[in-house]
Amino acid sequence: MAAVVLSEAEKVYIVHGVQEDLRVDGRGCEDYRCAEVETDVVSNTSGSARVKLGHTDILVGVKAEMGTPKLEKPDEGYLEFFVDCSANATPEFEGRGGEELGSEIANTLCRVFSSESTVDLKSLCINPREHCWVLYVDVLLLECGGNLFDAISVAVKAALFNTRIPRVRVLEDEEGCKEIELSDDPYDCMRLSVDNVPCIVTLSKIGYRHVVDATLQEEACSLASLLVSVTSKGALTSMKKMGKGSLDPESIFEMMETGKRVGKSLHTALQKILDEEESLGTSRQKVGFLG
C-alpha cells in the first residue's frame, strides 16, 4: 500500500479524533467518502466501470472470451482476475511493489468470488466439457488514496452489472459436428445477475475504535484491519485480517457487525446509481475516461 509518513503529533490528532467519532475530514467512523461511479467507459470491453472514492481511482474492464470449461466443473464458465497497479498511482508501485500488491488483490477477489452463489457460472456454459464463457476481469489502479479493496470491489460489481455477453446458438449437422454461432445483434445478449455479488468493507482499527473507508493518513495510524465481503442482504461471505497488529475477539465481532450494516447500505447506494444510469439508456451524458 502507499505509505504516508506522519509525525507523532499528526497521529495523535487523528487517533483522538476517531475516539470522538470525528475524523479529520468531518466524517463519522461509519461514513464513506463521496463516490463517483460510471459504467460503460471502455469501448472494446464486454462491460466496464470507473469508480472514484476520494483520491482512489479504479478502472475495471470485463472481457468475455470463449474457452474450455475446467475439468472439475465441466458445466460452468469461470472468472479470471488480473490487477495492474499503475506506477503513476503511487511511487511504491514501481518495480516489485506493484506486482506484489496486484497479486494480493487478485487473490482476494478470487476468494471473494469463489462462493457458489456469487455469480451464476452455469449460465456461462455453452457446451458442457467443450465451450464456455471466460470472463477476464482487468482491474487498473489509476490513483491510490486509501481503501483500495472497497473501491475495487464496487468497480468490479458495477462492471459485471454492465457486462453484456453475446447470445450463442449451437448448431449440429448430420454428422454430429457442432458449430457455434454468435449473435451479431448488440441487443441480443445475456446479462449477469449481480444480486449476490459481494462488496468488500475494510474496517481499520484506530485506537480502540474502528473506521470504514480509511484515508491514507488513517491507514498510517492503523496497525490492523479486517476485510469482510458482504452481500446486499448483509451476509458475510469471507473475512481476512490485514496488518501487523492484533485484533481481540470482541473487536472482531464489533467489526463484523459494522461491516454487515455498512455493507448493506453500500450495496443499496450502488444499485441505485446503476439503475439510474441504466434507465437513461443512450441519452446519458458520459464523462468518460478523460472526464
C-alpha positions as CSV (number, residue, x, y, z in Angstrom):
1,M,0.0,0.0,0.0
2,A,1.1,3.6,-0.5
3,A,2.9,4.7,2.6
4,V,2.3,8.1,4.2
5,V,4.8,9.5,6.8
6,L,3.1,11.2,9.6
7,S,4.6,13.0,12.7
8,E,3.7,11.7,16.1
9,A,1.6,14.8,16.7
10,E,-0.4,14.2,13.5
11,K,-1.0,10.6,14.5
12,V,-2.2,11.6,18.0
13,Y,-4.6,14.2,16.4
14,I,-6.1,11.6,14.0
15,V,-6.4,8.9,16.7
16,H,-8.0,11.2,19.3
17,G,-10.5,12.4,16.7
18,V,-11.5,8.9,15.8
19,Q,-12.2,8.1,19.5
20,E,-14.6,11.0,19.5
21,D,-16.3,9.8,16.2
22,L,-15.0,12.8,14.4
23,R,-12.5,12.2,11.6
24,V,-10.1,14.8,10.1
25,D,-12.4,15.3,7.0
26,G,-15.5,15.6,9.2
27,R,-16.9,12.1,8.7
28,G,-18.1,9.8,11.4
29,C,-16.5,6.4,11.9
30,E,-19.0,4.6,9.7
31,D,-19.2,7.1,6.8
32,Y,-17.8,6.6,3.4
33,R,-16.4,9.4,1.3
34,C,-18.4,10.6,-1.7
35,A,-18.0,8.0,-4.5
36,E,-18.4,8.6,-8.3
37,V,-19.4,5.5,-10.3
38,E,-19.7,5.4,-14.1
39,T,-20.2,2.3,-16.3
40,D,-19.6,1.6,-20.0
41,V,-16.4,3.7,-20.1
42,V,-14.2,1.5,-22.2
43,S,-15.4,0.7,-25.7
44,N,-13.6,-2.6,-26.5
45,T,-14.9,-4.5,-23.5
46,S,-18.0,-6.5,-22.7
47,G,-18.5,-4.3,-19.6
48,S,-16.6,-1.7,-17.8
49,A,-16.8,0.8,-14.8
50,R,-14.8,3.5,-13.2
51,V,-15.0,4.3,-9.5
52,K,-13.5,7.3,-7.8
53,L,-13.6,7.2,-4.0
54,G,-11.9,10.2,-2.5
55,H,-8.4,10.2,-4.2
56,T,-8.7,6.5,-5.1
57,D,-9.4,6.0,-8.8
58,I,-10.2,2.5,-10.2
59,L,-10.9,1.3,-13.7
60,V,-12.3,-2.2,-14.4
61,G,-12.9,-3.8,-17.8
62,V,-14.6,-7.2,-18.3
63,K,-13.9,-9.2,-21.5
64,A,-16.0,-12.3,-22.3
65,E,-14.0,-14.8,-24.4
66,M,-14.8,-18.3,-25.3
67,G,-12.8,-21.0,-23.6
68,T,-13.0,-24.6,-22.4
69,P,-14.6,-25.4,-19.0
70,K,-12.3,-26.6,-16.2
71,L,-12.2,-30.4,-15.8
72,E,-13.6,-30.3,-12.3
73,K,-16.5,-28.1,-13.3
74,P,-17.5,-29.2,-16.9
75,D,-20.8,-27.3,-17.0
76,E,-19.6,-23.9,-15.8
77,G,-17.8,-20.9,-17.1
78,Y,-15.4,-19.0,-14.8
79,L,-13.8,-15.6,-14.0
80,E,-10.2,-14.7,-14.1
81,F,-8.9,-11.6,-12.2
82,F,-5.9,-9.5,-13.2
83,V,-4.8,-6.4,-11.3
84,D,-2.4,-3.8,-12.7
85,C,-1.0,-1.2,-10.3
86,S,0.0,1.7,-12.4
87,A,3.3,3.2,-11.4
88,N,1.7,6.6,-11.8
89,A,-0.8,5.8,-8.9
90,T,2.0,5.9,-6.3
91,P,5.8,5.7,-6.5
92,E,5.7,2.4,-4.4
93,F,4.2,0.6,-7.4
94,E,7.4,0.9,-9.4
95,G,9.2,-2.4,-9.7
96,R,8.1,-5.3,-7.5
97,G,5.9,-3.4,-5.1
98,G,3.0,-3.0,-7.6
99,E,3.3,-6.7,-8.7
100,E,3.0,-8.0,-5.1
101,L,0.0,-5.8,-4.3
102,G,-1.6,-6.7,-7.6
103,S,-1.3,-10.4,-6.8
104,E,-2.6,-9.9,-3.3
105,I,-5.7,-8.0,-4.6
106,A,-6.3,-10.6,-7.4
107,N,-6.1,-13.5,-4.9
108,T,-8.5,-11.7,-2.5
109,L,-11.0,-11.2,-5.4
110,C,-10.7,-14.9,-6.3
111,R,-11.5,-15.8,-2.8
112,V,-14.5,-13.4,-2.6
113,F,-15.9,-14.8,-5.9
114,S,-15.2,-18.5,-5.0
115,S,-18.6,-18.9,-3.3
116,E,-21.0,-21.0,-5.5
117,S,-23.8,-18.4,-5.4
118,T,-21.8,-15.2,-6.2
119,V,-22.2,-15.4,-10.0
120,D,-24.3,-17.9,-11.9
121,L,-21.4,-19.7,-13.5
122,K,-23.6,-22.4,-15.1
123,S,-25.2,-19.6,-17.3
124,L,-21.7,-19.1,-18.8
125,C,-21.6,-22.7,-20.1
126,I,-22.2,-23.1,-23.8
127,N,-21.5,-26.8,-24.3
128,P,-20.6,-28.9,-21.3
129,R,-16.9,-30.0,-21.3
130,E,-16.4,-28.2,-24.7
131,H,-17.2,-24.5,-24.6
132,C,-17.9,-21.9,-22.0
133,W,-17.5,-18.1,-21.5
134,V,-14.5,-17.0,-19.5
135,L,-14.8,-13.5,-18.0
136,Y,-11.4,-11.8,-17.8
137,V,-11.8,-9.1,-15.2
138,D,-9.0,-6.5,-15.5
139,V,-8.5,-4.0,-12.7
140,L,-6.4,-0.9,-13.2
141,L,-5.3,1.2,-10.2
142,L,-5.1,4.7,-11.6
143,E,-4.7,6.6,-8.3
144,C,-4.2,5.3,-4.7
145,G,-5.8,7.4,-2.0
146,G,-6.6,4.8,0.6
147,N,-9.2,2.0,0.9
148,L,-8.3,0.2,-2.3
149,F,-10.2,-3.1,-1.7
150,D,-13.6,-1.5,-1.2
151,A,-13.3,0.8,-4.2
152,I,-12.1,-2.2,-6.4
153,S,-15.0,-4.4,-5.2
154,V,-17.5,-1.7,-6.1
155,A,-15.9,-1.2,-9.5
156,V,-15.9,-4.9,-10.2
157,K,-19.6,-5.2,-9.3
158,A,-20.5,-2.2,-11.5
159,A,-18.5,-3.6,-14.4
160,L,-20.2,-7.1,-14.1
161,F,-23.6,-5.3,-14.0
162,N,-22.7,-3.5,-17.2
163,T,-21.4,-6.7,-18.9
164,R,-23.2,-8.0,-22.0
165,I,-22.4,-11.4,-23.4
166,P,-23.5,-12.3,-27.0
167,R,-26.2,-14.9,-27.3
168,V,-24.9,-18.2,-28.7
169,R,-26.6,-20.9,-30.7
170,V,-25.1,-24.4,-31.0
171,L,-25.8,-25.9,-34.4
172,E,-25.3,-29.6,-35.1
173,D,-25.0,-31.1,-38.6
174,E,-26.0,-34.6,-39.6
175,E,-22.6,-36.0,-38.7
176,G,-22.9,-34.6,-35.2
177,C,-20.3,-31.9,-35.7
178,K,-21.2,-28.8,-33.6
179,E,-20.9,-25.3,-34.8
180,I,-21.2,-22.2,-32.7
181,E,-23.0,-19.2,-34.0
182,L,-22.7,-15.8,-32.2
183,S,-25.5,-13.3,-32.5
184,D,-24.3,-10.1,-34.1
185,D,-27.3,-8.1,-32.7
186,P,-25.8,-6.0,-29.9
187,Y,-29.2,-6.1,-28.1
188,D,-29.4,-9.9,-28.3
189,C,-27.2,-10.5,-25.3
190,M,-27.1,-12.2,-21.9
191,R,-26.8,-10.1,-18.7
192,L,-25.3,-11.3,-15.5
193,S,-27.3,-11.2,-12.2
194,V,-25.1,-9.3,-9.7
195,D,-27.6,-9.7,-6.8
196,N,-25.3,-12.0,-4.9
197,V,-22.0,-10.3,-5.8
198,P,-20.5,-9.1,-2.5
199,C,-18.7,-5.8,-1.8
200,I,-15.7,-5.6,0.4
201,V,-15.8,-3.4,3.5
202,T,-12.5,-2.7,5.1
203,L,-12.6,-1.9,8.8
204,S,-9.4,-0.2,10.1
205,K,-8.8,-0.3,13.9
206,I,-7.5,3.0,15.1
207,G,-7.1,3.3,18.9
208,Y,-9.9,1.4,20.5
209,R,-12.4,2.2,17.7
210,H,-12.6,1.2,14.0
211,V,-13.4,3.2,10.9
212,V,-14.6,2.4,7.4
213,D,-13.1,3.8,4.2
214,A,-9.9,4.9,5.7
215,T,-7.8,7.6,4.0
216,L,-4.0,7.1,3.5
217,Q,-3.4,9.1,6.7
218,E,-5.8,7.0,8.7
219,E,-4.3,3.8,7.3
220,A,-0.9,5.0,8.6
221,C,-2.4,5.2,12.1
222,S,-3.9,1.7,11.9
223,L,-1.9,-1.4,12.8
224,A,-4.7,-3.9,11.9
225,S,-7.7,-4.0,9.7
226,L,-10.4,-6.5,8.8
227,L,-11.6,-7.1,5.3
228,V,-15.1,-8.5,5.1
229,S,-17.1,-9.3,2.0
230,V,-20.8,-8.6,2.4
231,T,-23.8,-9.4,0.2
232,S,-26.6,-7.0,-0.4
233,K,-28.6,-8.9,2.2
234,G,-25.9,-8.3,4.8
235,A,-24.5,-11.8,4.8
236,L,-20.7,-12.2,5.4
237,T,-19.1,-14.4,2.7
238,S,-15.4,-14.1,3.6
239,M,-13.0,-12.4,6.0
240,K,-9.4,-11.5,6.0
241,K,-7.1,-9.8,8.6
242,M,-4.5,-7.3,7.3
243,G,-1.7,-5.5,9.1
244,K,0.9,-6.4,11.7
245,G,-1.2,-5.6,14.8
246,S,-3.5,-8.0,16.6
247,L,-7.3,-7.9,17.0
248,D,-9.1,-9.2,20.1
249,P,-12.3,-11.4,19.6
250,E,-14.6,-8.6,20.9
251,S,-13.2,-6.1,18.3
252,I,-13.5,-8.7,15.5
253,F,-17.2,-9.3,16.5
254,E,-17.9,-5.5,16.5
255,M,-16.1,-5.0,13.2
256,M,-18.1,-7.8,11.6
257,E,-21.4,-6.3,12.8
258,T,-20.3,-2.9,11.4
259,G,-19.3,-4.5,8.2
260,K,-22.7,-6.1,7.7
261,R,-24.5,-2.9,8.4
262,V,-22.3,-0.6,6.3
263,G,-22.1,-3.2,3.5
264,K,-25.9,-3.3,3.1
265,S,-26.1,0.5,2.7
266,L,-23.2,0.4,0.3
267,H,-25.0,-2.1,-1.9
268,T,-28.2,-0.1,-1.8
269,A,-26.4,3.2,-2.8
270,L,-24.5,1.4,-5.6
271,Q,-27.6,-0.3,-7.0
272,K,-29.5,3.0,-7.1
273,I,-26.7,4.6,-9.2
274,L,-26.5,1.6,-11.5
275,D,-30.3,1.5,-12.0
276,E,-30.4,5.3,-12.7
277,E,-27.7,5.0,-15.3
278,E,-29.4,2.1,-16.9
279,S,-32.8,4.0,-17.1
280,L,-31.1,6.8,-19.0
281,G,-30.0,4.4,-21.7
282,T,-28.2,6.0,-24.6
283,S,-29.3,9.5,-23.6
284,R,-27.0,9.7,-20.6
285,Q,-24.0,12.0,-20.9
286,K,-20.8,10.1,-20.5
287,V,-18.0,11.8,-18.5
288,G,-15.7,9.1,-20.0
289,F,-12.2,8.1,-19.2
290,L,-10.7,11.6,-19.6
291,G,-13.5,13.4,-17.7
